[in-house]
């Protein structure tokens, strides 16, 4: 008789990330502005199977950099990206 092959089980885990509201709270940006920055390609966000957006914690620093360039130097979004 042959030996049975082991079965591998994969656990589905939700990706760790910040919701748009949590991201907005940490950065001081309005959630709609965060979505706009994603649409412009200035921030990266992931969408889950349900279509909900989430941000990596490292994107908080990117948002701060965008805010500094926008307010400090007066650059528009196309110049930043």
WOBELKA-V69703 format. One record per residue. N is the residue number from 1. RES is the residue in one small letter. PHI is phi as a letter, one per 30 degrees, with the letter a starting at -180 (NA if undefined). D_LAST is the distance of its C-alpha to the last C-alpha in Angstrom with 2 decimals. Layout:
n=N res=RES phi=PHI d_last=D_LAST
n=N res=RES phi=PHI d_last=D_LAST
This chain:
n=1 res=x phi=NA d_last=63.03
n=2 res=x phi=c d_last=59.41
n=3 res=x phi=d d_last=57.24
n=4 res=x phi=d d_last=54.64
n=5 res=x phi=d d_last=51.01
n=6 res=x phi=d d_last=49.01
n=7 res=x phi=c d_last=46.74
n=8 res=x phi=c d_last=43.16
n=9 res=x phi=c d_last=41.78
n=10 res=x phi=c d_last=38.09
n=11 res=x phi=c d_last=37.17
n=12 res=x phi=d d_last=34.30
n=13 res=x phi=b d_last=32.28
n=14 res=x phi=d d_last=29.57
n=15 res=x phi=d d_last=26.26
n=16 res=x phi=d d_last=25.81
n=17 res=x phi=a d_last=22.91
n=18 res=x phi=c d_last=22.26
n=19 res=x phi=d d_last=22.88
n=20 res=x phi=e d_last=20.57
n=21 res=x phi=d d_last=23.27
n=22 res=x phi=d d_last=23.59
n=23 res=x phi=d d_last=19.86
n=24 res=x phi=d d_last=19.95
n=25 res=x phi=d d_last=23.05
n=26 res=x phi=d d_last=21.65
n=27 res=x phi=c d_last=18.46
n=28 res=x phi=i d_last=19.99
n=29 res=x phi=d d_last=17.55
n=30 res=x phi=d d_last=19.28
n=31 res=x phi=e d_last=19.28
n=32 res=x phi=d d_last=18.23
n=33 res=x phi=d d_last=15.06
n=34 res=x phi=d d_last=14.36
n=35 res=x phi=d d_last=15.06
n=36 res=x phi=d d_last=12.80
n=37 res=x phi=d d_last=9.75
n=38 res=x phi=d d_last=11.12
n=39 res=x phi=d d_last=11.62
n=40 res=x phi=d d_last=8.08
n=41 res=x phi=i d_last=7.33
n=42 res=x phi=d d_last=5.82
n=43 res=x phi=b d_last=9.48
n=44 res=x phi=c d_last=12.19
n=45 res=x phi=b d_last=15.54
n=46 res=x phi=c d_last=18.80
n=47 res=x phi=c d_last=21.42
n=48 res=x phi=d d_last=25.07
n=49 res=x phi=d d_last=27.87
n=50 res=x phi=d d_last=28.42
n=51 res=x phi=i d_last=24.89
n=52 res=x phi=d d_last=24.15
n=53 res=x phi=d d_last=20.68
n=54 res=x phi=b d_last=20.49
n=55 res=x phi=c d_last=18.03
n=56 res=x phi=d d_last=18.65
n=57 res=x phi=e d_last=19.73
n=58 res=x phi=d d_last=17.15
n=59 res=x phi=d d_last=14.40
n=60 res=x phi=d d_last=16.16
n=61 res=x phi=d d_last=15.07
n=62 res=x phi=d d_last=11.35
n=63 res=x phi=d d_last=11.97
n=64 res=x phi=d d_last=13.94
n=65 res=x phi=d d_last=11.37
n=66 res=x phi=d d_last=9.03
n=67 res=x phi=d d_last=12.39
n=68 res=x phi=d d_last=13.43
n=69 res=x phi=d d_last=10.64
n=70 res=x phi=d d_last=11.17
n=71 res=x phi=d d_last=14.94
n=72 res=x phi=d d_last=15.80
n=73 res=x phi=c d_last=14.07
n=74 res=x phi=i d_last=13.60
n=75 res=x phi=d d_last=10.04
n=76 res=x phi=d d_last=8.97
n=77 res=x phi=d d_last=6.24
n=78 res=x phi=d d_last=5.30
n=79 res=x phi=d d_last=5.60
n=80 res=x phi=d d_last=3.80
n=81 res=x phi=d d_last=0.00
